[in-house]
Amino acid sequence: MSCLEYQLVFAENFYKQLDKLDHSVRQRLPQIFEKFKQHPKLGKQFHGKWNYYRVRFLNYCLIYTVDDNKLVVLILDVGKRDAIYG
């Protein structure tokens, strides 16, 4: 098990989408973010997108990318699954 901890960075678009989420959905995000710090590739990798991942929770999806060289997880987007994929 690695003792390295990744830093979380949030894209501007993430904050815009975050404001649109219900409170109950926003409450789940800190738990996911804590897991990313130790296990950044927790989510499923996108097909055809070399370094993009997704985590599904409830009826929502969180999109992010990982930079192993800089130990950074960049959180790109969050929203309802049909809106993210559509």
C-alpha positions in Angstrom: 0.0 0.0 0.0 1.3 3.4 -1.0 1.7 6.1 1.6 1.7 8.8 -1.1 -1.3 11.1 -1.0 -2.7 12.7 -4.1 -3.8 16.3 -4.1 -7.3 17.1 -5.3 -7.7 20.0 -7.8 -11.2 21.1 -9.0 -11.9 22.5 -12.4 -14.1 25.6 -12.7 -16.8 23.6 -14.4 -17.0 21.3 -11.4 -18.0 24.2 -9.1 -20.7 25.3 -11.5 -22.2 21.9 -11.6 -21.8 21.4 -7.8 -24.1 24.4 -7.2 -26.8 22.6 -9.1 -26.8 19.4 -7.1 -29.1 18.5 -4.2 -27.7 18.8 -0.7 -28.0 15.0 -0.2 -25.9 14.4 -3.3 -23.3 17.0 -2.3 -23.0 15.2 1.1 -21.7 12.1 -0.6 -18.8 13.8 -2.4 -16.4 14.3 0.6 -16.3 10.5 1.2 -15.4 9.9 -2.5 -12.7 12.6 -2.4 -11.1 11.1 0.6 -10.8 7.8 -1.2 -9.2 9.5 -4.2 -6.3 10.8 -2.1 -5.1 7.2 -1.5 -6.6 5.4 -4.4 -6.9 7.8 -7.3 -7.8 5.2 -9.9 -10.7 4.0 -7.9 -13.2 4.7 -10.7 -13.6 3.0 -14.0 -11.4 4.2 -16.8 -13.1 5.6 -19.9 -12.7 3.6 -23.1 -10.6 5.6 -25.6 -9.6 8.2 -23.0 -6.2 7.3 -21.7 -6.3 9.0 -18.3 -10.0 9.8 -17.7 -12.0 8.0 -15.0 -15.6 8.0 -13.7 -17.2 7.1 -10.5 -20.9 6.5 -10.4 -22.9 7.2 -7.2 -26.7 7.3 -6.9 -27.9 8.5 -10.3 -24.8 10.7 -10.7 -21.4 10.5 -12.2 -18.1 12.2 -11.3 -15.5 12.6 -14.1 -11.8 13.1 -13.3 -8.3 12.6 -14.5 -5.1 11.5 -12.7 -1.6 12.9 -13.1 0.7 10.3 -11.4 3.8 12.4 -12.0 2.4 15.3 -10.0 0.3 13.2 -7.6 -2.8 15.2 -8.7 -6.4 14.2 -9.2 -8.2 16.8 -11.3 -12.0 16.7 -10.7 -13.6 17.8 -14.0 -17.3 17.4 -13.8 -20.2 16.0 -11.8 -23.8 15.6 -12.7 -26.7 13.3 -13.5 -25.5 10.4 -15.5 -27.8 11.0 -18.5 -26.5 14.7 -18.7 -22.8 13.7 -18.3 -22.9 11.1 -21.1 -25.5 12.9 -23.3 
